[in-house]
């Protein structure tokens, strides 16, 4: 099997990694809004699922 060796045309000097950046405040607020929306969706799904199961159980028991 033939091996291919690649050479880099970039310099061999080490590059410092970028400093970590704190997320902007609006992104944090957006995350909180998203969590709130997901909680609302979860509540609706639980309620609808419970209603569906109860109506199915009543129909099946008749």
C-alpha positions as CSV (number, residue, x, y, z in Angstrom):
1,X,0.0,0.0,0.0
2,X,1.4,3.4,-1.0
3,X,1.7,6.0,1.8
4,X,1.2,9.7,1.0
5,X,3.2,12.2,3.0
6,X,1.9,15.7,3.2
7,X,3.9,18.7,4.0
8,X,2.6,21.9,5.4
9,X,3.3,25.2,3.8
10,X,2.6,27.0,7.1
11,X,5.4,28.3,9.3
12,X,6.6,26.1,12.1
13,X,6.2,28.8,14.7
14,X,3.8,28.0,17.5
15,X,0.6,29.9,17.5
16,X,-1.0,31.0,20.8
17,X,-4.5,29.8,21.3
18,X,-7.2,32.5,21.3
19,X,-8.3,33.7,24.7
20,X,-11.7,32.6,25.8
21,X,-14.5,35.1,25.3
22,X,-17.4,35.5,27.6
23,X,-20.8,35.2,25.9
24,X,-22.6,38.4,25.4
25,X,-25.4,39.2,27.9
26,X,-28.2,39.0,25.2
27,X,-27.2,35.4,24.5
28,X,-27.6,34.5,28.2
29,X,-31.1,36.2,28.2
30,X,-32.0,34.3,25.0
31,X,-31.0,31.1,26.7
32,X,-33.3,31.8,29.6
33,X,-36.2,32.7,27.3
34,X,-35.6,29.4,25.4
35,X,-35.7,27.5,28.7
36,X,-39.0,29.1,29.5
37,X,-40.5,28.3,26.1
38,X,-39.3,24.7,26.4
39,X,-40.9,24.4,29.9
40,X,-44.2,25.7,28.5
41,X,-44.1,23.2,25.6
42,X,-43.3,20.4,28.0
43,X,-46.3,21.4,30.2
44,X,-48.7,21.4,27.2
45,X,-47.4,18.1,26.0
46,X,-47.9,16.5,29.4
47,X,-51.5,17.9,29.7
48,X,-52.4,16.8,26.1
49,X,-50.9,13.4,26.6
50,X,-52.8,12.9,29.9
51,X,-56.1,13.9,28.2
52,X,-55.4,11.6,25.3
53,X,-54.6,8.6,27.5
54,X,-57.7,9.3,29.7
55,X,-60.0,9.5,26.6
56,X,-58.5,6.4,25.1
57,X,-58.9,4.4,28.4
58,X,-62.5,5.5,28.6
59,X,-63.3,4.4,25.1
60,X,-61.5,1.1,25.5
61,X,-63.4,0.4,28.8
62,X,-66.8,1.0,27.3
